[in-house]
């Protein structure tokens, strides 16, 4: 389960990521709560717009960000993006403490942070394989998810308590300090032990990632699944904050719900780390499980029963995301991996600008339970789409050795013409 931690560089990266991710979850929780309660009158639609602006650049600039990640040194890129995100967190904290922050200004910060994150996300995802190599890529991706969700158990709860105790501005200032952990890790990493990157014989082009993805119908199906999940199903800040208000809770109650999701998320990530390979069948099963559990959560009568259901929601979500991420990375050649992962992240995160405002308005008009049901419906459509493709493509067929068993063919990496290892 933890075999990637045998590598010094990955241990350093993992430690820095845990601290940085705790800060990121603190910031995310504080931003959502500030927009919902301080900058608007419990307007879930306003929070949906803020989330949409945060993730829109990943979709708008996908071709450019993918090319940048493949073209430039990823370690230096991450040092730049982490520094910029830390500076923005300081600026938001200062404006909140000075009591001059407005909703429009927060929207502007969300969009600016989204531009930087549009490069940071694919750079983070692909830098993992630079650290450990292809043989440990699937395990490292899963452990990265475990790191992310370990932080998720701590960050939102701490943020909620700090908001109640000292105010939202201090949460952003504390978050800015956590970026130093990632910067320190990137400095300490032994650059001579990083994996060499494949060099194309011909000049790399922005469109190569799109051209490659078009040759892989299995990856296109993954893209459809993560788009529907990102657009409709995974709007957790909206769900958790509005449900917390419905149950009469304050910021600490919202933070606790976000942390409870992480309990299941961490379990899903660790179980994914145990698997030798990322398989599409796991993506499909986890997507279907999300639809069922999320729909069941809307029937819960109280805060704690709803919180218990979120453990299952978190487990299904991270199992789907970790496996989809690992599948795309391990079946894509290194010379276009950055561009393909930028497309993946753009589709995953880029669905939020389209879906989050809709989910927010549904929560405003018909309540948070209706919004959650909309997310469950999106997951059900995603699961059905993947199942239909697997059946019609001939990849899902009857096992010749077992009477009632089904077999799903797996895909190995397909190389891009004109490249060398």
C-alpha positions as a printed NumPy array, in Angstrom:
array([[  0.   ,   0.   ,   0.   ],
       [  2.814,   2.437,   0.85 ],
       [  5.517,   1.197,  -1.535],
       [  6.045,   4.613,  -3.172],
       [  7.226,   5.964,   0.19 ],
       [ 10.392,   3.879,  -0.198],
       [ 11.624,   6.627,  -2.524],
       [ 13.22 ,   9.633,  -0.753],
       [ 11.791,  12.149,  -3.212],
       [  8.279,  10.847,  -2.815],
       [  8.517,  10.936,   0.987],
       [  9.541,  14.588,   0.824],
       [  6.801,  15.401,  -1.68 ],
       [  4.186,  13.543,   0.381],
       [  5.083,  15.392,   3.605],
       [  4.968,  18.806,   1.941],
       [  1.691,  17.991,   0.215],
       [ -0.048,  16.993,   3.464],
       [  0.69 ,  20.352,   5.115],
       [ -0.138,  22.328,   1.982],
       [ -3.402,  20.443,   1.465],
       [ -4.513,  21.126,   5.05 ],
       [ -4.13 ,  24.821,   4.316],
       [ -5.957,  24.51 ,   1.009],
       [ -8.937,  22.855,   2.69 ],
       [ -8.948,  25.533,   5.381],
       [ -9.034,  28.201,   2.673],
       [-11.714,  26.457,   0.608],
       [-13.98 ,  26.083,   3.625],
       [-13.485,  29.679,   4.703],
       [-14.078,  31.058,   1.194],
       [-17.341,  29.146,   0.773],
       [-18.606,  30.23 ,   4.193],
       [-17.629,  33.883,   3.674],
       [-19.432,  34.055,   0.329],
       [-22.518,  32.288,   1.68 ],
       [-22.934,  34.133,   4.984],
       [-20.83 ,  37.336,   5.049],
       [-20.902,  38.541,   1.438],
       [-24.428,  37.337,   0.558],
       [-27.622,  36.546,   2.423],
       [-27.239,  32.732,   2.535],
       [-27.272,  32.736,  -1.276],
       [-26.168,  29.315,  -2.529],
       [-26.272,  30.699,  -6.069],
       [-23.558,  33.241,  -5.183],
       [-21.4  ,  30.436,  -3.826],
       [-22.013,  28.477,  -7.008],
       [-20.781,  31.441,  -9.056],
       [-17.643,  31.718,  -6.889],
       [-16.919,  28.017,  -7.382],
       [-17.557,  28.362, -11.103],
       [-15.123,  31.262, -11.418],
       [-12.508,  29.308,  -9.461],
       [-12.637,  26.382, -11.858],
       [-13.463,  28.117, -15.165],
       [ -9.812,  28.811, -16.157],
       [ -9.049,  25.074, -16.132],
       [-11.524,  24.732, -18.999],
       [-10.811,  28.012, -20.774],
       [ -7.041,  27.596, -20.943],
       [ -6.75 ,  23.807, -21.194],
       [ -4.662,  23.754, -24.389],
       [ -2.203,  26.341, -23.078],
       [ -1.818,  24.873, -19.587],
       [ -1.252,  21.366, -20.907],
       [  1.436,  22.61 , -23.26 ],
       [  3.116,  24.602, -20.465],
       [  3.2  ,  21.544, -18.182],
       [  4.767,  19.39 , -20.906],
       [  7.167,  22.102, -22.103],
       [  8.638,  23.549, -18.889],
       [ 10.283,  22.142, -15.774],
       [  7.383,  21.012, -13.565],
       [  9.25 ,  21.497, -10.312],
       [  9.937,  25.16 , -11.11 ],
       [  6.373,  25.627, -12.323],
       [  5.063,  24.344,  -8.999],
       [  7.349,  26.652,  -7.054],
       [  5.915,  29.589,  -9.02 ],
       [  2.254,  28.568,  -8.709],
       [  2.517,  27.794,  -5.001],
       [  4.134,  31.189,  -4.348],
       [  1.381,  33.017,  -6.247],
       [ -1.407,  31.142,  -4.474],
       [  0.166,  31.911,  -1.097],
       [  0.357,  35.614,  -1.962],
       [ -3.33 ,  35.656,  -2.944],
       [ -4.285,  34.033,   0.335],
       [ -2.451,  36.811,   2.212],
       [ -4.273,  39.477,   0.179],
       [ -7.708,  37.951,   0.866],
       [ -6.942,  37.654,   4.574],
       [ -5.842,  41.286,   4.832],
       [ -8.95 ,  42.568,   3.017],
       [-11.231,  40.516,   5.26 ],
       [ -9.527,  41.718,   8.439],
       [ -9.773,  45.303,   7.182],
       [-13.49 ,  44.686,   6.528],
       [-13.283,  45.965,   2.937],
       [-13.841,  42.701,   1.07 ],
       [-16.798,  42.695,  -1.326],
       [-18.528,  39.908,  -3.23 ],
       [-17.21 ,  41.235,  -6.554],
       [-13.657,  41.372,  -5.19 ],
       [-13.976,  37.779,  -3.935],
       [-15.171,  36.735,  -7.375],
       [-12.074,  38.388,  -8.864],
       [ -9.778,  36.565,  -6.435],
       [-11.532,  33.277,  -7.19 ],
       [-10.951,  33.726, -10.921],
       [ -7.32 ,  34.797, -10.454],
       [ -6.632,  31.811,  -8.221],
       [ -8.319,  29.624, -10.827],
       [ -5.882,  30.799, -13.5  ],
       [ -2.905,  29.797, -11.371],
       [ -4.559,  26.545, -10.317],
       [ -5.194,  25.672, -13.977],
       [ -1.42 ,  25.209, -14.284],
       [ -0.799,  23.97 , -10.754],
       [ -3.223,  21.016, -10.941],
       [ -1.894,  19.222, -14.055],
       [  1.672,  20.054, -12.973],
       [  1.04 ,  18.382,  -9.595],
       [ -0.601,  15.358, -11.175],
       [  2.164,  14.711, -13.696],
       [  5.039,  15.623, -11.361],
       [  4.142,  12.548,  -9.302],
       [  5.284,  10.276, -12.143],
       [  8.448,  12.374, -12.487],
       [  9.162,  11.541,  -8.849],
       [  8.471,   7.78 ,  -8.816],
       [  8.463,   6.51 , -12.395],
       [  5.783,   4.59 , -14.323],
       [  6.012,   1.345, -12.319],
       [  4.812,   3.103,  -9.149],
       [  2.586,   5.691, -10.819],
       [ -0.755,   4.127,  -9.894],
       [  0.308,   3.621,  -6.259],
       [  1.745,   7.144,  -6.023],
       [ -1.422,   8.707,  -7.464],
       [ -3.517,   6.822,  -4.9  ],
       [ -1.238,   7.875,  -2.028],
       [ -1.444,  11.458,  -3.302],
       [ -5.201,  11.157,  -2.991],
       [ -4.756,   9.736,   0.52 ],
       [ -2.628,  12.773,   1.398],
       [ -5.281,  15.085,  -0.036],
       [ -8.066,  13.438,   1.923],
       [ -6.074,  13.102,   5.145],
       [ -5.768,  16.871,   4.977],
       [ -9.471,  17.081,   4.243],
       [-10.252,  15.441,   7.589],
       [ -8.304,  18.169,   9.389],
       [ -8.534,  21.357,   7.324],
       [-12.305,  22.012,   7.164],
       [-12.873,  21.207,  10.848],
       [ -9.999,  23.463,  11.922],
       [-11.228,  26.178,   9.564],
       [-14.756,  26.056,  10.975],
       [-13.48 ,  26.335,  14.542],
       [-11.141,  29.208,  13.627],
       [-13.912,  31.094,  11.824],
       [-16.031,  30.946,  14.97 ],
       [-13.084,  31.756,  17.271],
       [-11.063,  34.437,  15.444],
       [-12.736,  35.138,  12.087],
       [-12.286,  34.166,   8.445],
       [ -9.443,  36.592,   7.717],
       [ -7.05 ,  34.748,  10.009],
       [ -7.853,  31.465,   8.291],
       [ -6.515,  32.846,   5.009],
       [ -3.382,  34.217,   6.663],
       [ -2.674,  30.875,   8.342],
       [ -3.269,  29.141,   5.017],
       [ -0.597,  31.289,   3.38 ],
       [  1.989,  29.818,   5.752],
       [  1.182,  26.253,   4.7  ],
       [  2.403,  26.948,   1.167],
       [  5.894,  27.176,   2.63 ],
       [  5.795,  23.423,   3.304],
       [  5.312,  22.632,  -0.374],
       [  8.003,  25.1  ,  -1.393],
       [ 10.412,  23.54 ,   1.094],
       [  9.655,  20.054,  -0.26 ],
       [ 10.3  ,  21.177,  -3.842],
       [ 13.642,  22.661,  -2.775],
       [ 14.735,  19.542,  -0.85 ],
       [ 13.797,  17.057,  -3.605],
       [ 16.858,  15.506,  -5.285],
       [ 16.561,  16.699,  -8.854],
       [ 19.111,  14.179, -10.14 ],
       [ 16.767,  11.341,  -9.057],
       [ 13.748,  12.641, -10.963],
       [ 12.615,  10.501, -13.89 ],
       [ 13.865,  11.597, -17.33 ],
       [ 11.084,  12.872, -19.543],
       [ 10.497,  11.524, -23.044],
       [ 11.467,  13.893, -25.837],
       [  9.426,  13.935, -29.049],
       [ 11.342,  13.756, -32.347],
       [  9.028,  16.363, -33.777],
       [  8.14 ,  19.695, -32.231],
       [  5.452,  19.319, -29.594],
       [  2.116,  20.958, -30.376],
       [ -0.796,  22.069, -28.273],
       [ -3.196,  19.905, -30.262],
       [ -1.244,  16.662, -29.724],
       [ -3.062,  15.975, -26.462],
       [ -6.461,  16.345, -28.137],
       [ -5.355,  14.241, -31.113],
       [ -4.153,  11.473, -28.839],
       [ -7.31 ,  11.51 , -26.704],
       [ -9.454,  11.119, -29.831],
       [ -7.703,   7.811, -30.573],
       [ -8.688,   6.45 , -27.143],
       [-12.459,   5.912, -26.776],
       [-11.902,   4.519, -23.278],
       [-10.305,   7.79 , -22.17 ],
       [-13.131,   9.751, -23.809],
       [-15.615,   7.745, -21.729],
       [-13.592,   8.569, -18.59 ],
       [-13.8  ,  12.238, -19.606],
       [-17.602,  12.017, -19.871],
       [-17.84 ,  10.398, -16.434],
       [-15.633,  12.944, -14.664],
       [-17.38 ,  15.846, -16.43 ],
       [-20.822,  14.8  , -15.208],
       [-19.46 ,  14.107, -11.737],
       [-17.606,  17.421, -11.576],
       [-20.498,  19.466, -12.958],
       [-23.396,  18.042, -10.958],
       [-22.334,  15.485,  -8.366],
       [-19.284,  16.862,  -6.563],
       [-20.477,  20.303,  -5.472],
       [-19.775,  19.41 ,  -1.846],
       [-19.285,  22.985,  -0.544],
       [-22.839,  23.79 ,  -1.655],
       [-24.318,  20.587,  -0.26 ],
       [-22.506,  20.697,   3.086],
       [-22.987,  24.412,   3.785],
       [-26.684,  24.515,   2.903],
       [-27.41 ,  21.288,   4.782],
       [-25.546,  22.662,   7.808],
       [-27.779,  25.749,   7.734],
       [-30.887,  23.57 ,   7.31 ],
       [-29.892,  21.653,  10.445],
       [-29.304,  24.939,  12.333],
       [-25.5  ,  24.683,  12.432],
       [-22.843,  27.384,  12.126],
       [-19.411,  27.39 ,  10.433],
       [-18.077,  24.679,  12.739],
       [-20.955,  22.398,  11.688],
       [-20.169,  23.045,   8.02 ],
       [-16.485,  22.333,   8.586],
       [-17.265,  19.102,  10.392],
       [-19.412,  17.833,   7.507],
       [-16.55 ,  18.523,   5.103],
       [-14.191,  16.607,   7.373],
       [-16.575,  13.657,   7.693],
       [-16.574,  13.275,   3.907],
       [-12.815,  12.877,   4.164],
       [-13.092,   9.802,   6.41 ],
       [-14.622,   7.827,   3.56 ],
       [-12.385,   9.582,   1.046],
       [ -9.239,   8.487,   2.861],
       [-10.467,   4.888,   3.018],
       [-11.179,   4.965,  -0.714],
       [ -7.739,   6.363,  -1.487],
       [ -5.923,   3.773,   0.628],
       [ -7.843,   0.891,  -0.923],
       [ -7.009,   2.28 ,  -4.367],
       [ -3.337,   2.295,  -3.368],
       [ -3.534,  -1.458,  -2.741],
       [ -4.565,  -2.178,  -6.331],
       [ -1.74 ,  -2.984,  -8.729],
       [ -3.528,  -1.295, -11.627],
       [ -6.226,   1.301, -12.133],
       [ -9.177,  -0.302, -13.925],
       [-12.189,   1.234, -15.617],
       [-14.598,  -1.232, -13.986],
       [-13.774,   0.326, -10.602],
       [-14.562,   3.8  , -11.973],
       [-17.978,   2.63 , -13.159],
       [-18.837,   0.783,  -9.935],
       [-17.816,   3.739,  -7.75 ],
       [-19.873,   6.16 ,  -9.86 ],
       [-22.96 ,   3.987,  -9.468],
       [-22.352,   3.674,  -5.729],
       [-22.16 ,   7.468,  -5.427],
       [-25.569,   7.847,  -7.097],
       [-27.204,   5.409,  -4.676],
       [-25.584,   6.719,  -1.477],
       [-26.089,  10.389,  -2.334],
       [-29.772,   9.803,  -3.071],
       [-30.153,   7.901,   0.213],
       [-28.51 ,  10.767,   2.132],
       [-31.402,  13.075,   1.226],
       [-33.695,  10.899,   3.346],
       [-31.703,  11.45 ,   6.538],
       [-33.735,  13.337,   9.183],
       [-30.919,  14.743,  11.331],
       [-27.445,  16.252,  11.199],
       [-25.553,  13.193,  12.487],
       [-27.392,  10.659,  10.323],
       [-26.667,  12.829,   7.284],
       [-23.018,  13.113,   8.349],
       [-22.776,   9.306,   8.579],
       [-23.991,   8.954,   4.98 ],
       [-21.257,  11.341,   3.847],
       [-18.647,   8.715,   4.74 ],
       [-20.018,   6.514,   1.957],
       [-20.255,   9.498,  -0.395],
       [-16.596,  10.312,   0.222],
       [-15.521,   6.699,  -0.268],
       [-17.283,   6.388,  -3.629],
       [-16.095,   9.788,  -4.853],
       [-12.411,   9.28 ,  -4.162],
       [-12.422,   5.699,  -5.414],
       [-13.809,   7.004,  -8.703],
       [-11.453,   9.985,  -8.944],
       [ -8.276,   8.162,  -7.913],
       [ -8.913,   5.259, -10.257],
       [ -9.858,   7.504, -13.188],
       [ -6.745,   9.635, -12.632],
       [ -4.476,   6.61 , -12.381],
       [ -6.076,   4.972, -15.428],
       [ -5.502,   8.012, -17.632],
       [ -1.923,   8.529, -16.428],
       [ -0.775,   4.908, -16.635],
       [ -2.249,   4.28 , -20.095],
       [ -0.969,   7.517, -21.65 ],
       [  2.588,   7.904, -23.023],
       [  4.846,  10.3  , -21.148],
       [  5.408,  12.704, -24.047],
       [  1.745,  13.792, -24.093],
       [  0.802,  12.942, -20.514],
       [  0.907,  16.568, -19.36 ],
       [ -1.436,  17.697, -22.127],
       [ -3.81 ,  14.76 , -21.666],
       [ -3.885,  15.336, -17.893],
       [ -4.558,  19.028, -18.469],
       [ -7.571,  17.998, -20.561],
       [ -8.629,  15.589, -17.808],
       [ -8.34 ,  18.267, -15.102],
       [-10.073,  20.84 , -17.317],
       [-13.007,  18.507, -17.867],
       [-13.181,  17.514, -14.199],
       [-12.857,  21.038, -12.816],
       [-14.286,  22.835, -15.841],
       [-17.668,  21.22 , -15.312],
       [-18.028,  23.197, -12.092],
       [-18.561,  26.609, -13.777],
       [-21.465,  25.065, -15.654],
       [-22.943,  22.92 , -12.909],
       [-22.281,  24.77 ,  -9.642],
       [-24.491,  27.821, -10.384],
       [-27.313,  25.461, -11.433],
       [-26.931,  23.322,  -8.308],
       [-26.791,  26.485,  -6.193],
       [-30.019,  27.83 ,  -7.7  ],
       [-31.734,  24.474,  -7.197],
       [-30.708,  24.656,  -3.532],
       [-32.125,  28.19 ,  -3.308],
       [-35.439,  27.302,  -4.965],
       [-36.173,  23.794,  -3.68 ],
       [-33.704,  23.241,  -0.85 ],
       [-30.386,  21.41 ,  -0.477],
       [-31.939,  17.937,  -0.677],
       [-33.171,  18.653,  -4.197],
       [-29.659,  19.846,  -5.128],
       [-28.153,  16.611,  -3.821],
       [-30.69 ,  14.575,  -5.823],
       [-29.628,  16.471,  -8.939],
       [-26.042,  15.435,  -8.23 ],
       [-27.101,  11.816,  -7.737],
       [-28.924,  11.915, -11.076],
       [-25.764,  13.205, -12.774],
       [-23.771,  10.309, -11.315],
       [-26.418,   7.814, -12.46 ],
       [-26.244,   9.144, -16.032],
       [-22.425,   8.941, -15.925],
       [-22.538,   5.328, -14.743],
       [-25.103,   4.374, -17.387],
       [-23.047,   6.038, -20.133],
       [-19.936,   4.041, -19.224],
       [-21.869,   0.788, -18.949],
       [-23.464,   1.292, -22.367],
       [-20.058,   1.967, -23.946],
       [-18.445,  -1.06 , -22.328],
       [-21.241,  -3.282, -23.574],
       [-21.535,  -1.909, -27.123],
       [-17.758,  -1.711, -27.649],
       [-17.357,  -5.417, -26.987],
       [-14.974,  -4.892, -24.08 ],
       [-17.508,  -6.296, -21.629],
       [-18.192,  -9.915, -22.458],
       [-18.951, -13.266, -20.878],
       [-16.045, -15.043, -19.198],
       [-15.449, -18.298, -21.122],
       [-14.175, -20.093, -18.001],
       [-16.887, -19.062, -15.523],
       [-20.532, -19.496, -16.427],
       [-22.041, -16.391, -14.863],
       [-18.955, -14.128, -14.762],
       [-18.243, -11.127, -16.982],
       [-14.823,  -9.986, -18.22 ],
       [-13.741,  -6.453, -19.1  ],
       [-10.72 ,  -6.031, -21.377],
       [ -8.097,  -3.596, -20.048],
       [ -6.145,  -1.081, -22.074],
       [ -2.375,  -0.701, -22.005],
       [ -0.47 ,   2.482, -22.899],
       [ -0.589,   3.39 , -26.592],
       [  2.411,   5.331, -27.788],
       [  2.299,   8.456, -29.911],
       [  3.957,   8.131, -33.352],
       [  7.248,   9.952, -33.817],
       [  8.415,   9.69 , -30.211],
       [ 11.09 ,   7.831, -28.301],
       [ 11.512,   6.748, -24.706]])
